[in-house]
Amino acid sequence: MLAASSVDAMLKAKGYTKGTLNERIDLAAQKHLITDEMAQWAHEVRLDANEPRHADQKAPMPDEEEAKKAINFTKALAEFLFVLPSMVSRGLQQARKEQLTTQ
C-alpha cells in the first residue's frame, strides 16, 4: 500500500493532482511524463495495493516477491521523475560553464 501511496505522491509532486490514482497514471502516460510501460507497471502496483486496503479477507496477503516488485518500481519511478532530470540539469549547467571558460 505504501508503494502505491508513493506513486500517488510523486505524481502529485509533478502536478497530477486531480482525479483518482488510476486516472493520474493514465494522464501521466498520455502527457509523456512516464512511458506506457511504466504506466502498466504503476497500475500493477496500484491494483496490488487495493486488495489489502479493501480488507477482502479471502484475498491472499502480498508475498515478498510482490513487495520487492512494488518497491523496485517505486524506486525506478523516483529515479526517472526526480533524480535523472536533476542529473541532466546539472550536467547541462556544467557543460555551459566549461564552454564559457574555453571561449
GIMO-V540262 format. One line per field, one symbol per residue. ss: DSSP state (a for helix, b for strand, c for the rest). psi: psi as a letter, one per 40 degrees, with the letter a starting at -180 (. if undefined). burial: b if it has 9 or more other ideal C-beta (glycine too) atoms within 8 Angstrom, else e. A space follows every 50 residues. Layout:
ss = ???
psi = ???
burial = ???
This chain:
ss = caaaaaaaaaaaacccccccaaaaaaaaaacccccaaaaaaaaaaaaaaa aaaccccccccccaaaaaaaaaaaaaaaaaaaaaaaaaaaaaaaaaaaaa aac
psi = dddddddddddddeegeiaiddddddddddefdiiddddddddddddddd dddefheehiiiiddddddddddddddddddddddddddddddddddddd ee.
burial = eebbbbbbebbbebebeeeebbbbbbbbbeeebbeeebbebbbbbbebbe bbeeeeeeeeebeeebbebbbebbebbbbbbbebeeeeeeeeeeeeeeee eee
